[in-house]
């Protein structure tokens, strides 16, 4: 029996987006509850120590975005294959890739705590320059994608790895962050080709057909 799933997050892609997409691709119905930061401020003391985003499964509340994504990918099948591999070694490769995407995000997330605006912009510029803390991880991910003959990250099929890199690159390529130009990673051609491939999949096109604002990034 399919569980009743409710996702709770902010009205932006963020860390919840790959889970949303995984459930949609698997044809699994879910409630997508977007709340404001003011609403979260009221809700936070009631759910502590849990952090956003949140997932409710048959009324049971959970958190941790990667754990939620892995759960969604175990439930969701595309062309008869789960988005999270059943084979232990294949699962390891996918988990490793997803963790690398997380490592790529960390240096930029740290800049949000920098109070001085000039210092913050300098830190972001340093992260994105060639060999910088973000760019070097992105270049490594680009290299991994470049080894694929099918265009998918692994195993010639869609997995959690593909959904993660596809949904998370918006942070660096939409102008969302001050001091991070949209073209900062344009030299990484395999990431660009991968985005185009995933965005061109019929089920992905259907999910984002009415996308607005920053979510238009996911359209072909």
LINFEN-V457625 format. One record per residue. N is the residue number from 1. BURIAL is 1 if it has 9 or more other C-alpha atoms within 8 Angstrom, else 0. Layout:
N_BURIAL ; N_BURIAL
This chain:
1_0 ; 2_0 ; 3_0 ; 4_1 ; 5_1 ; 6_1 ; 7_1 ; 8_1 ; 9_1 ; 10_1 ; 11_0 ; 12_0 ; 13_1 ; 14_0 ; 15_0 ; 16_1 ; 17_1 ; 18_1 ; 19_1 ; 20_1 ; 21_1 ; 22_1 ; 23_1 ; 24_1 ; 25_1 ; 26_1 ; 27_0 ; 28_1 ; 29_0 ; 30_1 ; 31_0 ; 32_1 ; 33_0 ; 34_0 ; 35_1 ; 36_0 ; 37_0 ; 38_0 ; 39_0 ; 40_1 ; 41_0 ; 42_0 ; 43_0 ; 44_1 ; 45_0 ; 46_0 ; 47_0 ; 48_0 ; 49_0 ; 50_1 ; 51_1 ; 52_0 ; 53_1 ; 54_1 ; 55_1 ; 56_1 ; 57_1 ; 58_0 ; 59_0 ; 60_0 ; 61_0 ; 62_1 ; 63_1 ; 64_1 ; 65_1 ; 66_0 ; 67_0 ; 68_1 ; 69_1 ; 70_1 ; 71_0 ; 72_1 ; 73_1 ; 74_1 ; 75_1 ; 76_1 ; 77_1 ; 78_1 ; 79_0 ; 80_0 ; 81_0 ; 82_1 ; 83_1 ; 84_1 ; 85_1 ; 86_0 ; 87_0 ; 88_0 ; 89_0 ; 90_1 ; 91_1 ; 92_0 ; 93_0 ; 94_1 ; 95_1 ; 96_0 ; 97_1 ; 98_1 ; 99_0 ; 100_1 ; 101_1 ; 102_0 ; 103_1 ; 104_1 ; 105_1 ; 106_0 ; 107_1 ; 108_1 ; 109_0 ; 110_0 ; 111_1 ; 112_0 ; 113_0 ; 114_1 ; 115_0 ; 116_0 ; 117_0 ; 118_0 ; 119_1 ; 120_1 ; 121_1 ; 122_0 ; 123_1 ; 124_1 ; 125_1 ; 126_1 ; 127_1 ; 128_1 ; 129_1 ; 130_0 ; 131_0 ; 132_1 ; 133_1 ; 134_1 ; 135_1 ; 136_1 ; 137_1 ; 138_1 ; 139_1 ; 140_0 ; 141_1 ; 142_1 ; 143_1 ; 144_1 ; 145_1 ; 146_0 ; 147_0 ; 148_1 ; 149_0 ; 150_0 ; 151_1 ; 152_1 ; 153_1 ; 154_1 ; 155_0 ; 156_1 ; 157_0 ; 158_1 ; 159_1 ; 160_1 ; 161_1 ; 162_1 ; 163_1 ; 164_1 ; 165_1 ; 166_1 ; 167_1 ; 168_1 ; 169_0 ; 170_1 ; 171_1 ; 172_1 ; 173_1 ; 174_1 ; 175_1 ; 176_1 ; 177_0 ; 178_0 ; 179_0 ; 180_1 ; 181_1 ; 182_1 ; 183_0 ; 184_1 ; 185_1 ; 186_0 ; 187_0 ; 188_1 ; 189_0 ; 190_1 ; 191_1 ; 192_1 ; 193_1 ; 194_1 ; 195_1 ; 196_1 ; 197_1 ; 198_1 ; 199_1 ; 200_1 ; 201_0 ; 202_0 ; 203_0 ; 204_1 ; 205_1 ; 206_0 ; 207_1 ; 208_1 ; 209_0 ; 210_0 ; 211_0 ; 212_0 ; 213_0 ; 214_1 ; 215_1 ; 216_1 ; 217_0 ; 218_1 ; 219_1 ; 220_0
